[in-house]
Amino acid sequence: MTGEGDDQSVGAVVLAYHPDASLVDNILALAPQVGAVFIVNNSPGDESTVFDRLRTIPDVEVIDQPGNVGVAAGFNSGMRRVFDSGHRYAVIFDQDSTAPAGLVEGLVRAYRSFGPGAGIVGPALRSGVTGHEFRRERGSGVGVRETLISSGALFAREVVDRIGLHDEGLFIDYVDHDISLRAGRRGLKNLKAFDVVLDHRFGGAVPRRVLGRDFFVADYSPTRQYYMSRNRLVLIRRYGFGPWFWEDLSYFGKAWTKVLLFEDDRPQKIAAFVRGVRDGLRYDRSIDDQGAGVTS
C-alpha cells in the first residue's frame, strides 16, 4: 500500500448493492467523521436515483464495479482506493449500517490506545431494527475478540500490510471471520471498542409473531445459505475448531431453528445448505490465507 498524508486520516468504504434511499442518510451521517467516503457500487445498471444523489455529496466517490463482485472483492476495491489516496486508516461498512457521531474517532482512539499488537478494531453492535444492544456487545473500554463483523471494522494501513486484504474466493459470508482469524494467526489482537456503538441490520430482519411474541428472522436467500454453509467448512479446514467455531455453532443452531420453523423457501434453503457442505469439503486447500485467495 502506498500514499502519503496525515497519518491520522481515515477513509471510509461503504459496500452498496441495490440500496434504498436510507443509504443517503447513512452517508450523510458518516461523511463528517472521515476524510473521504468511497462507495463501492456492486449493482451496476441500478436505475434508482440513489447513486445520482450520492455523487453530489462532497468528498464522496462512487466506485462502479463491472457486476456483483462480492463482499470481499468489493471491500478490497474500496480499501485500495482509501490507502492509495494517502489515508492511514480504512473503516468499512455495509449499506445498512448507521454510524453515530464520534464512532470513527472512537475506533481510532481504541487502536492507538492499545499500542503495538493491535489488529482490526470494531464497535459494539446494536440492532438497527429493534434498538436492542446484543448481550455480547455490552461492556466498557476495549476488549480483545477473536472475530469481528465487517461493518464498522477499522483497518490501519500497517495492519493490512501485515495480513493482506479479504479473501475474494469466499465471495460473501465468513469473509470477516477469515480476515479476523488471519490477523490473530499473524500475532495481532482484534479489538472491540465497547464505548462506540454501530446500528446495524442483520439479514432481512423479517418480523414474525408466535404466541403473542414478536421477533425477527434473517430470511437469508438460498444463495446466502449456500455460501454460509460452504465457507463455514472452509474456515474449519483452514483454522480448526477454535473458540470462533463454538460461538458460531450457537448462532448456527438458533438461525436454522428459525429457518426450519418460520422462514419461507425452506426446501430451496436446505438444498443450498447441502450443496454448500459438498463444496466446502471439496474446496481447494491450496487456496488459503497464504495463497491466491487473498489479494495483497
The 8 nearest C-alpha neighbors of each residue, nearest first, counted from 0:
[[1, 82, 83, 160, 2, 156, 79, 159],
 [2, 0, 83, 82, 3, 85, 84, 156],
 [1, 3, 85, 83, 84, 82, 4, 0],
 [2, 4, 85, 1, 5, 86, 84, 6],
 [5, 3, 85, 6, 86, 2, 8, 87],
 [4, 6, 7, 8, 86, 3, 87, 85],
 [5, 7, 87, 8, 4, 86, 3, 88],
 [8, 6, 5, 87, 9, 88, 86, 107],
 [9, 7, 86, 5, 6, 87, 34, 88],
 [10, 8, 88, 33, 86, 34, 89, 87],
 [9, 11, 35, 89, 81, 34, 33, 36],
 [12, 10, 36, 90, 89, 91, 37, 35],
 [11, 13, 91, 37, 77, 38, 36, 92],
 [14, 12, 92, 38, 93, 91, 94, 39],
 [13, 15, 39, 93, 94, 38, 92, 73],
 [16, 14, 40, 94, 41, 39, 18, 13],
 [15, 17, 41, 42, 18, 40, 14, 94],
 [16, 18, 42, 45, 15, 19, 41, 47],
 [19, 17, 16, 15, 22, 20, 94, 49],
 [18, 20, 21, 22, 17, 49, 47, 23],
 [19, 21, 22, 23, 49, 18, 24, 48],
 [22, 20, 24, 23, 19, 25, 18, 95],
 [23, 21, 25, 20, 24, 94, 26, 19],
 [22, 24, 26, 21, 25, 20, 27, 53],
 [25, 23, 27, 21, 22, 26, 28, 20],
 [24, 26, 22, 28, 97, 23, 27, 29],
 [25, 27, 29, 23, 28, 24, 30, 22],
 [26, 28, 24, 30, 25, 29, 23, 31],
 [29, 27, 25, 26, 30, 24, 98, 31],
 [28, 30, 26, 27, 32, 31, 98, 25],
 [29, 31, 32, 27, 33, 26, 28, 36],
 [32, 30, 33, 29, 28, 27, 34, 100],
 [33, 31, 30, 29, 103, 101, 34, 100],
 [34, 32, 9, 35, 30, 10, 31, 11],
 [33, 35, 10, 9, 8, 36, 32, 58],
 [36, 34, 58, 10, 33, 59, 11, 37],
 [35, 37, 11, 59, 10, 12, 60, 58],
 [38, 36, 12, 60, 61, 59, 11, 77],
 [39, 37, 61, 13, 12, 62, 14, 60],
 [38, 40, 62, 14, 15, 61, 41, 13],
 [41, 39, 63, 15, 42, 62, 64, 38],
 [40, 42, 67, 16, 64, 15, 66, 39],
 [41, 43, 16, 40, 17, 45, 67, 66],
 [44, 42, 45, 66, 41, 40, 64, 63],
 [43, 45, 46, 42, 66, 47, 17, 65],
 [44, 46, 43, 47, 42, 17, 50, 48],
 [47, 45, 44, 48, 49, 43, 50, 17],
 [46, 48, 49, 45, 50, 51, 19, 17],
 [47, 49, 51, 50, 52, 46, 45, 20],
 [50, 48, 52, 51, 47, 20, 53, 19],
 [49, 51, 53, 52, 48, 54, 47, 61],
 [52, 50, 48, 54, 49, 53, 55, 47],
 [51, 53, 49, 50, 54, 55, 48, 56],
 [52, 54, 50, 55, 51, 56, 49, 23],
 [55, 53, 51, 52, 56, 50, 60, 59],
 [54, 56, 53, 52, 57, 51, 59, 50],
 [55, 57, 53, 54, 59, 58, 52, 27],
 [58, 56, 59, 55, 54, 30, 60, 35],
 [59, 57, 35, 36, 56, 60, 34, 30],
 [60, 58, 36, 57, 56, 37, 35, 54],
 [61, 59, 37, 38, 36, 62, 54, 58],
 [60, 62, 38, 37, 39, 63, 40, 54],
 [63, 61, 39, 40, 38, 60, 64, 37],
 [62, 64, 40, 61, 39, 43, 65, 41],
 [63, 65, 66, 41, 40, 62, 43, 67],
 [66, 64, 43, 63, 67, 68, 41, 42],
 [67, 65, 64, 68, 41, 43, 42, 63],
 [66, 68, 41, 69, 42, 64, 65, 16],
 [67, 69, 66, 72, 73, 41, 70, 64],
 [70, 68, 170, 67, 72, 71, 171, 73],
 [69, 71, 73, 171, 72, 170, 74, 68],
 [70, 72, 167, 165, 74, 73, 170, 69],
 [73, 71, 75, 167, 74, 69, 70, 68],
 [74, 72, 70, 76, 75, 71, 69, 39],
 [73, 75, 77, 71, 76, 72, 78, 70],
 [76, 74, 72, 78, 73, 77, 79, 71],
 [77, 75, 73, 79, 74, 78, 72, 80],
 [76, 78, 80, 74, 75, 12, 79, 37],
 [79, 77, 81, 75, 80, 76, 74, 89],
 [80, 78, 82, 81, 76, 77, 83, 75],
 [79, 81, 83, 77, 78, 82, 84, 76],
 [82, 80, 78, 84, 10, 79, 83, 86],
 [81, 83, 86, 84, 85, 79, 80, 0],
 [82, 84, 80, 2, 85, 1, 81, 79],
 [85, 83, 82, 81, 86, 80, 2, 3],
 [86, 84, 2, 3, 4, 82, 83, 87],
 [87, 85, 8, 82, 9, 88, 81, 84],
 [86, 88, 6, 156, 8, 155, 7, 9],
 [89, 87, 155, 9, 86, 154, 156, 10],
 [90, 88, 10, 154, 11, 9, 153, 78],
 [89, 91, 153, 11, 152, 154, 12, 151],
 [92, 90, 12, 151, 152, 11, 150, 13],
 [93, 91, 150, 13, 151, 12, 94, 14],
 [92, 94, 14, 150, 95, 13, 96, 15],
 [93, 95, 15, 96, 14, 22, 13, 92],
 [94, 96, 93, 200, 199, 97, 22, 21],
 [97, 95, 199, 198, 94, 93, 92, 98],
 [96, 98, 198, 25, 197, 99, 199, 95],
 [97, 99, 197, 29, 102, 28, 96, 100],
 [100, 98, 102, 101, 97, 28, 197, 196],
 [99, 101, 102, 98, 28, 32, 29, 103],
 [100, 102, 104, 103, 105, 99, 32, 195],
 [103, 101, 105, 195, 104, 100, 99, 98],
 [104, 102, 106, 105, 101, 32, 107, 33],
 [103, 105, 107, 101, 106, 102, 108, 32],
 [106, 104, 108, 102, 103, 107, 101, 195],
 [105, 107, 103, 109, 108, 104, 110, 120],
 [108, 106, 110, 104, 109, 105, 111, 103],
 [107, 109, 105, 111, 106, 110, 112, 104],
 [110, 108, 106, 112, 107, 111, 105, 192],
 [111, 109, 107, 108, 113, 112, 117, 106],
 [112, 110, 108, 114, 113, 109, 107, 117],
 [111, 113, 109, 114, 110, 108, 107, 117],
 [114, 112, 111, 110, 117, 109, 115, 116],
 [113, 115, 112, 111, 117, 116, 110, 109],
 [116, 114, 117, 113, 111, 187, 118, 110],
 [115, 117, 187, 188, 118, 114, 186, 113],
 [118, 116, 188, 187, 115, 113, 110, 114],
 [117, 119, 189, 187, 188, 158, 116, 182],
 [118, 120, 189, 154, 153, 190, 152, 121],
 [121, 119, 190, 153, 152, 189, 191, 106],
 [120, 122, 152, 191, 151, 192, 153, 190],
 [123, 121, 192, 196, 195, 191, 193, 197],
 [122, 124, 196, 136, 193, 195, 197, 192],
 [125, 123, 197, 196, 136, 198, 132, 122],
 [124, 126, 132, 198, 131, 197, 130, 199],
 [127, 125, 130, 131, 128, 199, 129, 198],
 [126, 128, 199, 198, 200, 130, 129, 125],
 [129, 127, 126, 130, 200, 204, 199, 131],
 [130, 128, 131, 126, 127, 125, 132, 215],
 [131, 129, 126, 127, 128, 125, 132, 198],
 [132, 130, 126, 129, 125, 133, 127, 128],
 [133, 131, 125, 126, 124, 130, 134, 136],
 [132, 134, 136, 135, 131, 125, 124, 137],
 [135, 133, 136, 137, 132, 138, 131, 124],
 [134, 136, 133, 137, 138, 132, 123, 124],
 [137, 135, 123, 133, 134, 124, 138, 132],
 [138, 136, 134, 135, 193, 133, 132, 123],
 [137, 139, 193, 136, 140, 194, 135, 141],
 [140, 138, 193, 194, 141, 137, 192, 142],
 [139, 141, 193, 194, 192, 142, 138, 109],
 [140, 142, 192, 191, 193, 190, 139, 109],
 [143, 141, 191, 190, 144, 192, 140, 193],
 [142, 144, 190, 189, 191, 188, 145, 141],
 [145, 143, 189, 146, 190, 191, 142, 147],
 [144, 146, 189, 180, 243, 179, 143, 147],
 [147, 145, 179, 176, 144, 180, 243, 148],
 [148, 146, 121, 179, 175, 149, 176, 144],
 [149, 147, 175, 150, 146, 152, 176, 121],
 [150, 148, 175, 152, 151, 147, 91, 92],
 [149, 151, 92, 93, 152, 91, 148, 96],
 [150, 152, 92, 91, 121, 90, 149, 122],
 [153, 151, 121, 149, 90, 120, 150, 91],
 [152, 154, 90, 120, 89, 119, 121, 151],
 [155, 153, 89, 119, 88, 90, 156, 158],
 [154, 156, 88, 158, 157, 87, 89, 159],
 [155, 157, 159, 87, 158, 88, 160, 154],
 [156, 158, 160, 155, 159, 161, 87, 154],
 [159, 157, 161, 155, 160, 156, 118, 162],
 [160, 158, 163, 162, 156, 161, 157, 164],
 [159, 161, 157, 158, 163, 162, 156, 0],
 [160, 162, 158, 159, 163, 157, 185, 182],
 [163, 161, 159, 182, 160, 158, 181, 164],
 [164, 162, 295, 159, 160, 161, 294, 293],
 [163, 165, 295, 294, 293, 75, 159, 166],
 [166, 164, 71, 293, 167, 178, 75, 174],
 [167, 165, 293, 292, 168, 169, 71, 174],
 [168, 166, 71, 72, 170, 169, 292, 165],
 [167, 169, 292, 170, 166, 293, 71, 286],
 [168, 170, 167, 171, 166, 174, 230, 172],
 [171, 169, 69, 167, 168, 71, 70, 172],
 [170, 172, 70, 169, 69, 174, 71, 226],
 [173, 171, 174, 227, 226, 230, 170, 169],
 [174, 172, 176, 175, 177, 230, 171, 231],
 [173, 175, 177, 172, 176, 171, 169, 71],
 [176, 174, 149, 173, 177, 148, 178, 179],
 [177, 175, 173, 179, 146, 174, 178, 180],
 [176, 178, 174, 180, 175, 179, 173, 181],
 [177, 179, 181, 175, 180, 176, 165, 182],
 [180, 178, 146, 182, 176, 181, 177, 175],
 [181, 179, 183, 177, 182, 178, 176, 184],
 [180, 182, 184, 178, 183, 179, 177, 185],
 [183, 181, 185, 179, 180, 187, 184, 162],
 [184, 182, 187, 180, 186, 185, 181, 188],
 [183, 185, 181, 182, 186, 180, 187, 179],
 [186, 184, 182, 183, 187, 181, 162, 161],
 [185, 187, 183, 184, 182, 188, 116, 118],
 [188, 186, 116, 118, 183, 182, 117, 185],
 [189, 187, 118, 117, 183, 116, 143, 190],
 [188, 190, 118, 119, 144, 143, 120, 145],
 [191, 189, 120, 143, 142, 144, 119, 121],
 [190, 192, 121, 142, 141, 122, 193, 120],
 [193, 191, 141, 122, 194, 195, 121, 140],
 [194, 192, 139, 123, 138, 195, 140, 191],
 [193, 195, 192, 139, 140, 196, 123, 105],
 [196, 194, 122, 102, 193, 192, 105, 123],
 [195, 197, 123, 122, 124, 125, 194, 198],
 [198, 196, 124, 98, 125, 199, 122, 123],
 [199, 197, 127, 125, 97, 96, 126, 124],
 [198, 200, 96, 127, 126, 197, 125, 95],
 [199, 201, 127, 126, 95, 128, 202, 96],
 [202, 200, 204, 217, 199, 203, 126, 127],
 [203, 201, 217, 204, 219, 200, 218, 216],
 [202, 204, 217, 205, 218, 201, 219, 216],
 [203, 205, 217, 215, 216, 202, 201, 206],
 [206, 204, 216, 215, 203, 217, 207, 218],
 [207, 205, 215, 214, 204, 216, 208, 213],
 [206, 208, 214, 215, 213, 205, 209, 216],
 [209, 207, 213, 212, 211, 214, 210, 206],
 [208, 210, 212, 211, 213, 207, 214, 261],
 [211, 209, 212, 208, 213, 207, 214, 261],
 [210, 212, 209, 208, 213, 207, 214, 206],
 [213, 211, 209, 208, 210, 214, 207, 215],
 [214, 212, 208, 207, 211, 209, 206, 215],
 [213, 215, 207, 206, 208, 212, 216, 209],
 [216, 214, 206, 205, 204, 207, 217, 213],
 [215, 217, 205, 204, 218, 206, 257, 214],
 [216, 218, 202, 204, 203, 219, 205, 201],
 [219, 217, 216, 203, 262, 220, 202, 205],
 [220, 218, 217, 223, 202, 224, 221, 203],
 [219, 221, 223, 222, 224, 218, 268, 264],
 [220, 222, 268, 224, 223, 271, 267, 225],
 [223, 221, 225, 220, 224, 226, 271, 219],
 [222, 224, 220, 226, 225, 221, 219, 227],
 [223, 225, 221, 227, 222, 226, 272, 228],
 [224, 226, 275, 271, 272, 222, 228, 223],
 [225, 227, 229, 223, 228, 224, 230, 172],
 [228, 226, 224, 230, 172, 225, 229, 231],
 [227, 229, 275, 225, 226, 231, 272, 276],
 [230, 228, 275, 279, 226, 276, 232, 231],
 [229, 231, 233, 232, 227, 226, 228, 234],
 [232, 230, 234, 228, 233, 229, 227, 235],
 [231, 233, 235, 279, 230, 234, 229, 236],
 [232, 234, 230, 236, 231, 279, 235, 237],
 [235, 233, 237, 231, 236, 232, 238, 230],
 [236, 234, 239, 232, 237, 238, 233, 240],
 [237, 235, 233, 234, 239, 238, 232, 284],
 [236, 238, 234, 235, 239, 233, 287, 284],
 [239, 237, 235, 234, 236, 240, 241, 180],
 [238, 240, 235, 236, 241, 237, 234, 244],
 [241, 239, 244, 235, 242, 238, 245, 243],
 [240, 242, 243, 244, 239, 245, 238, 235],
 [243, 241, 244, 245, 246, 240, 145, 247],
 [242, 244, 246, 241, 245, 247, 145, 146],
 [245, 243, 247, 242, 246, 240, 241, 248],
 [246, 244, 248, 247, 242, 243, 249, 241],
 [245, 247, 243, 249, 244, 248, 242, 250],
 [246, 248, 244, 250, 249, 245, 251, 243],
 [249, 247, 251, 245, 250, 246, 244, 252],
 [250, 248, 252, 247, 251, 246, 253, 245],
 [249, 251, 247, 253, 248, 252, 254, 246],
 [252, 250, 248, 254, 249, 253, 247, 255],
 [251, 253, 249, 255, 250, 254, 256, 248],
 [254, 252, 256, 250, 251, 255, 249, 257],
 [255, 253, 251, 257, 256, 252, 250, 258],
 [256, 254, 258, 257, 252, 253, 259, 251],
 [255, 257, 253, 259, 254, 258, 260, 252],
 [256, 258, 260, 255, 261, 254, 259, 262],
 [259, 257, 255, 262, 256, 260, 261, 254],
 [260, 258, 256, 257, 255, 261, 265, 262],
 [261, 259, 257, 258, 256, 262, 255, 265],
 [260, 262, 257, 258, 259, 263, 207, 216],
 [263, 261, 258, 218, 260, 257, 259, 265],
 [262, 264, 265, 261, 218, 258, 259, 266],
 [265, 263, 267, 266, 268, 262, 221, 220],
 [264, 266, 268, 267, 263, 269, 259, 262],
 [267, 265, 269, 268, 264, 270, 271, 263],
 [266, 268, 270, 265, 269, 264, 221, 271],
 [269, 267, 221, 271, 265, 270, 266, 272],
 [268, 270, 272, 266, 271, 267, 265, 273],
 [269, 271, 267, 273, 272, 268, 266, 274],
 [272, 270, 225, 268, 274, 269, 273, 221],
 [273, 271, 225, 269, 275, 270, 228, 274],
 [272, 274, 276, 270, 275, 271, 269, 277],
 [275, 273, 277, 271, 276, 272, 278, 270],
 [274, 276, 229, 225, 228, 272, 278, 273],
 [277, 275, 279, 273, 229, 274, 278, 228],
 [278, 276, 274, 275, 280, 279, 273, 281],
 [279, 277, 281, 275, 280, 276, 282, 229],
 [278, 280, 229, 276, 282, 232, 281, 233],
 [279, 281, 278, 277, 282, 276, 232, 233],
 [280, 282, 278, 279, 283, 277, 284, 276],
 [283, 281, 279, 280, 278, 284, 233, 286],
 [282, 284, 285, 286, 281, 287, 280, 279],
 [283, 285, 286, 282, 287, 237, 236, 233],
 [284, 286, 283, 287, 290, 291, 289, 282],
 [287, 285, 284, 290, 292, 291, 283, 288],
 [286, 288, 290, 289, 285, 292, 284, 237],
 [287, 289, 290, 293, 292, 286, 181, 166],
 [290, 288, 287, 291, 293, 286, 292, 285],
 [291, 289, 287, 286, 292, 288, 293, 285],
 [290, 292, 293, 286, 294, 287, 289, 288],
 [291, 293, 166, 168, 286, 290, 167, 287],
 [294, 292, 166, 291, 165, 164, 288, 295],
 [293, 295, 164, 163, 292, 166, 165, 291],
 [294, 163, 164, 293, 160, 159, 162, 165]]
